[in-house]
Amino acid sequence: MAGITGVIAFDKVWNVSKFIYYSLLALRHRGQDQFAFFICGDECKVKVVEELRDLKVEELNGWIGVGFTGTENRTIREGNHFLAYDGEVKDEVRLIRKLKEIDDKAKAFEGEGVFSAIYTNSREIFAYRDPSGNKPLFLGGFGFDLGIVSSEPSGIEVIGGEVGREVESGELIRINQYGVFKQKTGDGDRFLCSLEFIYLQRIDSHFSGKQIYDVRERIGRQLAIERKIEGDVVIGVPETAIPFAIGYSKETKIPYSLGFTRTGDSKRTMIMNDAFERLIGVQLKLNPIKSVVWDKRVIVIDDSMVTGNTLKNTVFLLRKNGAKEVHVLIASPKLTSLCPYGVRVPPKEELIAANLSDEEIAITIGADSIYWLSFEGMYKAIGLNPENLCIGCFTGKYKKVIK
Amino acid sequence: MKVLLVGEGARENAIAWKISQEGARVYSIMGYVNPGIKRIVENSGGKFIMGNIRNPNDVLNAAEAFSPELIIVGPEEPLFKGVCDKVREKGFACFGPSFKASKIEESKVWMRNLMWKHKIKGRLRFKSFKSVEEASKYILEYGGSIAIKPSRQAGGRGVKVVADLQAYLTKEKREAVSKSASEIASLAQEEEDKILIEEKVDGVEYTLHVITDGLNVLPLPLAQDYKHAYSYSIGPETGGMGSISGPKELLPFIEEEEFKTSLEIVRETINAIKAEVNEDYIGFIAGQMMLTPLWGPTIIEYYSRLGDPEASAILPRIKSSMLELFDLAVNKGLHRAKIEVDERVSVVKAIAPIGYPLDRKMASNKLVFIDERKIKERGCLVFYGSISEQGEKLITMGSRAIEIAALSDSFEQASRKVDECISYVEIEGGMIYRSEIGKEETIAEQREKSSISRHSYKLRERKGILGVSKDWSPKEELRW
């Protein structure tokens, strides 16, 4: 998983390094274990670090560059050429070579894999989204001076830019001093990542014409339609699950409250590397607010269930603070399989829903009941046809084999 | 009627096309042979001569050679140089403002001062600078969003607009703009005030052109032009890469009342010019406007002529005789005139050679291939711009080469029609144009933007704080 941003200045008086840096800050929710930064002015420099502050962005200077934030480093440099991508590609060395060969006459380009990529040859920026459209990518600008491409709209907006449009599936966009050029590079089945809608993207994003926040409220409403629970309060596990809880509350008229307060930054527990770190993440992130749950029948919603550890702790903490009943709702279908397209999902052995029955899971996490969003409900809430969504991590059936 | 048309761009091509249908015998003075104008001149039984249109003597010579009943000046530069003053002295009728009155476009500082002095609505706070150093210093220190422009009209070049809402990027933005200050100032070489800094405003842009004899003011239908060079509003500023006009006298995102306010602003400006320079304004004057949260209709700049490419979107929609209007204007008889507008909407897209606008050399001397017959069969109009006929060949001159226009019942249809027609144009080395102009999504975006502005300015209107804005910083007094 990754967030990527490319910036080009049409006038070389600009130093774009901080623009890329702050854009990456806005994309950290897509993974923040590895950062890579490539920038060119008089010369090209690359930096790969594990902490964003180690980039020492003040020392970087240039008018064109690409930044990467992700769970694993998915960048490759060859001289003055640099490629960063979100997703999986078959052969990254082959891919960067193919990109290098694109010239004005090239008619077709197709990268093998399921990914969105930003590539620069230190003179121009290329943005590519493969025909599946699985990963997001946006195009925009800042005033009369900068061209920007980024994984999500916020990657453009936080640096003062305006989003022009989404890069289409199977489209290669080329930005240089002479223009913004597009090339339709090939057709293929479109299958957008359903996790992007459910929890990967920021709630200020839109993806394939759908407002992420609205999709998530609709999921909450859909859960209410599918599973009516007698409860006194609805809470969401911060931060991703809050819109689901608001939607559930709006549909059922059961009051919504903030059930937890957070310590530390908003690292996603699911995409943290080791189990211990994940646990620390949970404790830090979720300190319950006693007066909200005391003596109440609590409906708690989370975006997904991976190992069940987060929820087990959550339920325990809620009961400890006086909740009479704890009902758990999950805003996605059961996560049972790996993602071959780069979303970090633990191996099947560690996925609780792949190994235990609903009843066993309820007992394990200590909940009075548990329910997962239905597939039909998910399609309805997202508003896309099932054939245009990738649901491989819920079914183990994948639309495309890469390797 | 014998008419001498001054200028060689797409706008002049559009004017020539229009008036030749209305019975004008078109004569022309051009700096290079515009193939579109040349053909119209020849078909209408006129003649053309080559000359420097910015040199009043060249234009006077042409006038004396052809003895036209009316002279129409297309571009702004000849107006700034006093072409109309010169030929009027010799008794010719000239459509276009005098040297003094065209200051409204030539000097943005003069224009802003005029608006403040006469308390005309839609005015922005500004500051002008005599030296680059002074301006750079101000840019580095000022905390806020600003637009920086050369004080003199430079065909859209040298404008920087900096939204400074992110404190964490302030330094980068200010440094870049400050570095550009000398380039901006160089575009205003002779001026006393070289750089103009204004508060930055947001909103949809549109242009209101009027034709006036100094007493009567007749509005043309609104048009919108697209300033960014590249698609999706990315890239450097240009003179305009395309334009739309309609339906009726409005645009889909400008309301009747806003149109009226805009007209009032332009009318007051015409009166203010008269008060300053003590003469009637004769010609076109256009408010390049923006619907802002601060004011509603707001003046970004003024044109002392028809906008280009707006002309190519507006003129094909005018059913009345423009020739008659020009004639009435120079004879102060516009009170007798009316303008009838085609119901259909129009879309114009400009085609430029690759290299425009940042590398004019690269954009020059490229061969152009165009199948005009096919384009006309498909119902589009072709207006030639920065392109010269050299023997059998058409050669680019470094700027926007061709404008293709189409009328239709909807913008989407017109836009598609233009795209289809553009497929019959080819420029050696490649070309750029903005396909999205007129498309439904683009119009929807403009609608959204305008409604954002509308919420705010209407609220300001109710509260009685229309146009009121201030800046404050802990270290200094209020600025501006």
Interface residues (C-beta under 8 A of the other chain):
Chain A: A9 F10 D11 V13 W14 N15 V16 K18 F19 Y22 D104 L139 G140 G141 F142 G143 F144 D145 G147 V158 I159 G160 E162 G164 R165 I175 Q177 Y178 G179 V180 K182
Chain B: V159 K160 V161 V162 A163 D164 L165 Q166 Y168 L169 K171 E172 K173 E175 A176 K179 S180 K227 H228 A229 Y230 S231 Y232 S233 I234 G235 P236 E237 I354 G355 L358 D359 M362 G430 I432 E441
